[in-house]
Amino acid sequence: MRPETASIMILKYPFTILATIAIWVLSLFPLSLPEPITDVPFYDKWGHFVMYGTFTLIVLWESRRAEHVSWNKTFLWKILAIVLMSGLLELLQAYATTNRSGEWADFLANSTGVLIGTAIYLATNKLLKQRI
C-alpha cells in the first residue's frame, strides 16, 4: 500500500481502524476483569455480542459516509469480513496464545452481534431515509 493510500484510509475510516485495533488487542492480550462483573451469567458472551454489534455499526456507518459508489455491492462483503475476522481471532486465541482460549460459543456470540448490528443499521438507515 502506498503511503498516500494509507493516509487516505486513516482519514476516511478513523473509527473503523481504531475499533479494529481495539478488538485485536482485547482479543489477544491478557485481560483481568473486576470481580463483580464475573458474577454476571455469560458476561463474556454478552461482551462479545456487544463488541461485535457495535463494531458492525461503526464499520457500516463509516463506510456509508466514506464511500460514494457501489456501496451496496460491498455491503455483504463487509459483513462477511467482520465474521471472518471474528473467527480468525478465535482461532488465534486457541492456537497462538497461552493466556486465551478460542470458543465456538464466543464465535456464535460474535456472529449474533454482527447480525443484530446489521439489523440495527438497516432499520435506522431506513428510518433516516424516510425522514428526508
C-alpha positions in Angstrom: 0.0 0.0 0.0 1.4 3.4 -1.0 1.8 5.9 1.9 -0.8 8.3 0.5 -3.3 5.5 0.2 -2.7 4.6 3.9 -3.3 8.2 5.0 -6.5 8.4 2.9 -7.7 5.2 4.6 -7.0 6.7 8.1 -8.8 9.9 7.2 -11.8 8.1 5.7 -12.2 5.3 8.3 -10.7 6.5 11.6 -13.2 4.9 13.9 -13.2 1.6 12.0 -9.4 1.5 12.3 -9.4 2.3 16.0 -12.2 -0.2 16.7 -10.3 -2.9 14.8 -7.1 -2.3 16.7 -9.1 -2.3 20.0 -10.7 -5.6 19.2 -7.4 -7.3 18.2 -5.8 -6.0 21.4 -8.7 -7.1 23.6 -8.8 -10.5 21.9 -5.2 -11.4 22.0 -3.8 -9.9 25.2 -4.5 -10.9 28.8 -7.4 -9.1 30.4 -8.3 -9.1 34.0 -11.8 -8.1 35.0 -13.1 -6.8 38.3 -14.8 -9.5 40.5 -18.4 -8.1 40.4 -18.6 -8.3 36.6 -17.6 -12.0 36.6 -20.7 -12.8 38.7 -23.0 -11.9 35.8 -24.0 -15.1 33.9 -22.4 -15.3 30.5 -20.7 -11.9 31.0 -18.1 -12.8 28.4 -20.6 -13.8 25.8 -22.5 -10.5 26.3 -19.2 -8.7 25.9 -18.6 -10.5 22.6 -22.1 -9.7 21.4 -22.0 -6.0 22.3 -18.4 -5.6 21.0 -19.2 -7.1 17.6 -22.6 -5.4 17.3 -21.0 -2.1 18.0 -18.1 -2.8 15.6 -20.5 -3.7 12.8 -22.4 -0.4 13.3 -19.2 1.6 13.2 -18.0 -0.2 10.0 -21.3 0.2 8.2 -22.0 3.8 9.2 -18.4 4.9 8.4 -18.4 3.0 5.1 -21.7 4.6 4.1 -20.3 8.1 4.9 -17.0 7.5 3.2 -18.0 5.6 0.0 -19.9 7.2 -2.8 -20.2 4.5 -5.4 -21.1 0.8 -5.4 -21.6 0.7 -1.6 -24.4 -1.8 -1.8 -22.1 -4.2 -3.8 -19.6 -4.3 -0.9 -22.2 -4.4 1.9 -22.3 -8.2 2.3 -18.5 -8.4 1.9 -18.1 -6.1 4.8 -20.4 -8.3 7.0 -18.6 -11.4 5.9 -15.2 -9.8 6.6 -16.3 -9.0 10.2 -17.5 -12.5 10.8 -14.3 -14.0 9.3 -12.1 -11.7 11.4 -14.0 -12.9 14.5 -13.4 -16.5 13.6 -9.7 -15.8 12.9 -9.3 -14.2 16.3 -11.0 -17.1 18.0 -8.5 -19.5 16.2 -5.6 -17.3 17.2 -6.8 -17.3 20.8 -7.0 -21.1 20.7 -3.7 -21.9 18.9 -1.4 -18.9 19.1 -1.8 -17.7 22.7 -1.3 -19.3 26.0 -3.4 -17.0 28.0 -6.7 -17.0 26.0 -9.0 -19.7 24.7 -10.9 -19.8 21.5 -14.5 -21.0 21.8 -17.3 -21.8 19.5 -19.7 -20.1 21.9 -17.7 -16.9 21.6 -17.8 -17.1 17.8 -21.6 -17.6 17.9 -21.9 -14.5 20.2 -19.7 -12.5 17.8 -21.7 -13.6 14.8 -25.0 -12.8 16.6 -23.7 -9.4 17.4 -22.8 -8.8 13.8 -26.3 -9.8 12.7 -28.0 -7.6 15.3 -25.7 -4.7 14.5 -26.5 -5.1 10.8 -30.3 -5.2 11.5 -30.0 -2.1 13.7 -28.0 -0.3 10.9 -30.6 -1.3 8.2 -33.5 -0.2 10.4 -32.0 3.1 11.4 -30.9 3.8 7.8 -34.4 3.1 6.5 -35.9 5.4 9.2 -33.4 8.2 8.4 -34.2 7.9 4.6 -38.0 8.2 5.4 -37.4 11.4 7.3 -35.6 13.1 4.4 
